[in-house]
Amino acid sequence: MIIPKHHLNVRIDRTLDTPMYLQIRQRFKTAIEQGHLRAGDRVPAVRALASELNLARGTVEMAYRLLTDEGYLVVRGAAGTWVSPSLPPTRLTPRIVAPGRSSAADIEHDGQAPRPLQLGLPALDAFPRKVWNRLVAHGLRVSEPARLSYPDPAGYGQLRARIATYLGLSRGVVCLPEQVFITNGLRTTLDVILRSLAGAGDAFWFEDPGYILARPFLQNAAIKLVPVPVDRHGMMIEEGERLSPDAKFAMVTPSHQSPTGVTLSLERRLALLDWADRAGSWIIEDDYDSEFRYQGRPLPALKSLDRNDRVIYSGTFSKVMFPGLRLAYMVAPINEVARFQAVVNDINPGCPYLFQAGVAEFMAQGHFSRHVKKMRLLYETRRAVTQRVFRQVLGDRLRIELQPGGLHMLGMLADHEDDVGLAERARAAGLALQPLSRWYLCAKPRPGLLFGFANIINENDALRLALTLKQALS
């Protein structure tokens, strides 16, 4: 049957950055997924819809082509275009679709299956699941009744001790277990820090470009965000002092700057520490994937150079184990432990005991250190394969310059390129790339595409993804 007009509401918002063909595509997908369009329904002809929307036929044709490639529509020649009769039931299940773009970026922290080239993911295929399942199952069997109660808001004692030991050996961070606080992610870590140390209106240095998922939280906090430019040596400390010399906080990703991948130079590390000491300020070091460095040994943490206890160290198990754990940690200054403890007691962000105990045992039995060593070698191989294949397929269109470490790559585009539009086209083809320009606040954006390589398992996989990306960018 032909769809009555009221069943299909295709409206175009010409004020949005999203290309119109992608808006049309999304309207059709929403109508299908909410049951307004059903398997076997005929959709409007390209010419008719283009006339109704006052668009070029090519725009509508592009939307129909994407929907056909994704399996939502089928073309039957002169008979017209129809909703595919073979759609699986999951695509016909009504669901609420959030309007518009997310506040930060289309980063898939949505509980769905990972997408190819998705950022923020370690190699999920290489995690020792059998070992992990055995440890967690054992912990569940032998746990005492008291463990069924509320967890310690500061974290499981044995895990805090293991982390303190690990940081001393691998990152040069000397701390007591009492200084280690377990959280469920960086944003909770920032919440605890600000509640413990910040006052209303305090200035906060933030890398520009900087970590896009931390930015909305900080913008909504009762602080003044001060974007500080980043160059090939990391955050420009002199510029930060010029913009806000008395800032209360500076947040940096010194080992592998997010998103550019550069390393904060030793000269600037020392300058940052000197500024914090003179200004009585705090430095938040987000050391999110420092274990994975492929040129020489992992660099010592900025915290290891801190002689005046001005650095609050932040780490995570999301990159070295898997993000579903939702376990992160921070090291509070020794003189502020009581204040941090009072805050966590107040907001009670306690993480599940079972996973904390599992990670503690994973570390105690040596699995953690072996896994990190194995992954470092694996990622070095996958990174090299990805760069070589993408360079062969994409040529100069996407210029990938490898940085010393990390789990993602940055491909730079020519200055005239629209990385937001290209990322949208790549996402329409099923690839989870991110446009670099969206990670900027005030500095002049540079066009580029960010993507993860850790789950590209071999050369064939890399070739398939590179060809898909090439087609999407053409």
N, C-alpha and C positions, 0 to 999 in steps of 0.2 A: 504494500500500500504506500501511497505518497503521504508524506508527513504533513498534517495540518500545520499552518503557520504558527499557531499559538504553542505548539509543542517544541518549537525550536527557536530559542531566543538568541540570535547571533548579533551581539552589539559590539561595536568597536570603539574603544576609547583612544582618540587620537592624541591625547595628552601624555600617554604612557610611553616609556622608553621601549617597551616590548614591541617588536615588529608586528604589523597587523596580521600577517599570515599565521604567526604563532598564536595571536589572540583568537583567530578563527579556529585554529586547531584545538585550542583549549576549550572553546565553547562547545564544539562537537563532542569532545571527550567527556566533558562534564554532563552533557545531555544524555550520552550513552550510559555513563556510569550511574546516573541518578534515575535511569529508567524512562526518561522522556523520549529517547530514541531507542527502538528495540530491534533485535535481530530481524533482518528481512525488510525493514522500512527503507523506502526510497528517500534520498536526500535531494535538496534543490540542485538543479543544473548549475554548472559553473557560471554560465552567462547570466542566468537569472539572479543568482546570489550576488555576483559582482555588480549588477545593475542596482539591486536593492540597497547594497552597502555603499554604492558610489565609489567602487574600487576598480583597479585594473584587473582584467581576467587573470593575468599571470599571478597576482597575489592570491586569489582564491585557488587557482590550480596548484600553487605551491602547498597550500594548507591541505588540499585533498590528497596530494601526492604523499605527504608525510603521514596522514591518517591511513592511507592505503598501505604504505610500507610497514606501519605499526600493526596492521591487521584489523583496524577498526572499520574500514570501508573496503568494498570491492567494486570494481568497474566492470560493467557488462555491456560495453560498446554502446550501440544505439539505444539500448534499453535503459541507460542511465547509470547512476552510482547509488549503491545501496549499503546499508549497515550490514556488516558481515554476518551471515547466518551461523558461522562457526565460532563466534566469540565464546570464550570460556565463561562459566557462570560468575567468576570473580569480577569480570569486567562489567557485568550487568547488575552488580550489587550496589544499591544506592549508598552513597556516602556523602558526608559534608566536605566540600572543597573550600579550603581557606582562600579568600579573595586576595588578589594582589601579590606582590613580592614580599618575602620575609624581610625583617628589619635589618638583617646583616647580609646574607647571601643564601643562595639555594644550596646550602650544605646539608647533606642527607643524614641528619641525626633524627631519623623518624621511625626507627625500629624496623624498617624494610630491609630487604636483601641489599647488600652493597652493590653499587654501580661501578662499572669499569672506570678506572682512573680516578676514583673517589679519593679526596684528601683525607688525611688523618687516620688512615688505616694501616696497621702492620700486616704482615703476611699471615692471613687467617688460616691458610692451608698448611702452614708450617708450625703452628702452635702445637705442643705436645698434649693433645686433648686427653689421651688415655691416662697419662700421668696426673694431669690436673683433676680429672674426674675421680681417680682413685683417692687422691689426697682429700678432696672435698667430701667424698662418700665416707672415708674413714673418720674425718672430723665430725661428721654428722652422727656416726654410730657411737663415738666415744664421748660426745659432748655431755657435760654435766647439766642437770636441770637449771642451774643458775644461768647458763648460757642462753636459755630461752627467754630471759628477761631483756630489758632494754640495754643496748650496748653502751659502753663508755663513750660519751660525746667527743672525747679527745682521741679515741682510737684504741684498738686492742693492744695491750701492753707489749706482747711479744713481737707484734709487727712493728711497733714503734722502735723497739730495740734493734730489730733486724735492719730496719731502714737506717738508723743511726750508724750501725757498723758498716753497711754497704756504702753510705755516702762518704765515710771516712776513708775507705779503701779505694773507691773508684772515682770519686769526685773531689777529694781533698777537703771535704767539708767536715770539720770537727764539731760535733754536737752531742748533747746528752739525749737519751730517749725522751726525757720530759719536755724537750724543746720541739719534738716531732708531733705534729697534729695531723690526723687522718681526715680527709674530706672526700666528697664525691665528685670533685672536679675543680677546675681553675676558678670558675665563677663563685663557687662556695668559698674557696680559698680567699679570693678578693673580698668577699663579703665579710669574712672573719677579720681580715686585716683592717679594712676600713672601719668596721665597728670598734676595733680595738684601739686604733691609732689616729683616725682621721677626725677632723672637725669640719663643720659646715663651711663650704667655700674654699677648702684647701686646694691648692693647685697640684696637678698630677701630670707629669711628663708622660707622653704616650708616643711610641714610635709611629712615624708617618712615612710609608705605610706601616700598619701594625696589625696585630692579630684581630681578625674581623669578628670573632665570636665573643671576645672580651669587650669590644668597643660599646655595644648597646648597653651592657650592664653598667659600665663606667659613665656613659652619657646620662643614664637615669639616676645615678648616685648623686649625693649632695656634695659634689666636688666640682672643680673647674678643670676640664680636660685641656691640656696644652699639647697640641701636636708638635713633635720635634722631628725634623727631617732626618732621613737615613741616606747614607751614601755607601760606597763600596767598603767602607771601614766600619759600618754600623751607625748607631745613633750619633748625631753630631752634638757632642756635649757642649761645645761653646755656644751653639745656637740655642740650646736649652737654657743655658745661663742668661743669654741675652733676652729670651722671651719671658722667662719666669725664674729669676735667680733664687727666689725664696720658696720655690715649690716644696711641698711637704713630701711628695712621692715621685719616684721615677720607675717606670716599669720597662724592663728590657728583656730581649731574648738573645743573649750574647753569644751562645755557642752556635746557633743556627737561626739567624734573624727571620722572624715570620712577617712577611712571606718571601723576602728576597733571597734568603739562604746565606747571606754574608756573615762573617764572624766579626764580632766587636774586637777591634785591635787592642793590644796590650796598653798602648798609650792612652786610648780612650777609656779603657777599664780603670786605669789608675786615676785619670782625670775625673771620672764619675764618682769613684770612691772618695777622692779628695773633696769634691763639691758636697757630697752627702755629709761628710764629717764637718765641714765648715758651716753648712747651712742647718745642721741638725735634722737632716731629711732621711727618708727611708728609701731603699732601693728594693724593688721586687724583681727577683731574678726568676724568670720562667724558663726552666731548663728542660723543655718538653721532649726532645728526642736526642739529647746530647750523647747517648750511648752509641749512636750510629754515625761514626766518623770514619771515612774511608781513606784518608791520607794521614798516616801516622797514628799515634795513640789519641784517644779522646782527650780534649782539652780539659784542664782543671776548671772547676766552676769559678765564676766571679766571686762567690762566697769564700772560696779558699784564699783569696787575696785580702779579705776584709779583716782588718785589724781592730776596728772600732765597733764591730757588731751593728753595722748599719744596713746589712743586706738580709732580706727575708727570702729564703730559698724556697722555690716551689717546683715540685716534680710530679710525675704521673706514671701510673702503670698502664695507661691506655695504649701507649706506643710500644712499650717493651713486652707487654703480655697481650691484652685485648681490651678494647674500649667498653665492652659489656660489663666489665668488673665495676665500673664507676668508682674507682679508687684512685685518689691522689693524696699528696701530702705536702706539708710545708714545715720549715724550720724557723721557729720564732726566736727573736733575740732573747738572750738568757735573762735579761732584766725585765722583759715584758711577758714572761711565761704566765705569771699570775693573771695578768690582764687578759691574755688570750684564753686562758682556762675559764675565766669568768664569762667571756663572750660565748664560748662553745657550750658552756653549761646553760646559758640563757637561751640560745637558739637551737641547741640540741640537734646538731647535724649528724648524729651518730650513724656510721655505716654498718651494714649487716655483719654480724660477728663471723658467720660461716665463711664468707669470702675473705675477710681479713685473716682469719686463722689459716685458710688455705694458702694464701700468699706467703704468710709467715713460714709455713712448713715448706712451701715451694723454694723459698730462699734458704731455709735451714738445711735442706737435703742437697743443696748444690744445683738444683735444676735451673734456678734463675740465672746464675752466672753462665752455665753451659748454654742456655737458650740465647742469652744476649750474644755470646761469642759466635754461635751458629748463625744467628740472624745477621750479624754484621757481615759475615762472609757471603751469605745468601743475597743480601741487599746490594752488596758491591757488584755481584754478578748481574743481578736483575737491572740495576741502574745502568751498567755499561751496555747491556743488550738493548734496553729501551732507547737510550740515546742514539746508539748506532742505527737501529732500525728506523726510528723516527726521522733521523737526519737523512737517511737514504730515501725515504718515501716523501717527506715534506720539504726537503732541501732548505733553502733560505727563508721559506715562508714562516717557519717557526725556529728561531735561533736558540738552541738549548746550550747554555754554558753551565757545566757541572760545578757545583759548590762542594766544599770538602765533606759535607755530611748531610744528614736528614733523610726523610722519607718522601719528599716531593720534589718535583722539578718545576722550573720556571722557563717557559718558552717565550722569548721576546718577539714582538711583532713590529712591523714597520710603523713609524710614527703616525701615518695616516689611517691605520687600521682601527676598526671599531671592535675592541675585544669583547664588549658586552654583547653585541649582536652575534659575533662569531661563537661565543660561549653558548648563547641561546640555540644556535643552529646545531652545535655539537651535542647539547643536551637533548634536542629533539631527535638526534640520532642515537640516543641512549648512552652518551658519554658524559661523565660528571666532572667536566672541567669548570674552573672558576676564572672569571676575568680579573686580572691584576688591578685594573683601574678602580674597582670597587673597594679595594683595601686602603685607598688613600683618603685622607681627611682634608688637608689644606694644601699640601705639596702638589705640584703639577703632576697629574697621573701619567704613568707610562703604560702603553698597551702591551698586554701579555696574557698568557694562559697558564694557570697553575693546575697541576695534576699529580696524583700519586702514582708511584711505580711499583710499590711493594708487592702487589698482587698480580703483576704481569709474570706469569710462571715460566715462559720460555719464548724463544724467538718467533714461533708461529703465532703465539698469542699477541706478541708485540706487533707483528706484521698485520694481523687482522685489525687491531685497534688503530694502527697508523693509517691504514687504508680507509677505515671508516671515518677517521678524523679528516683525512684529505678530501674525501667526498663532501663532508659537511662544510668544510671551509671553502670549497670551490664555488 
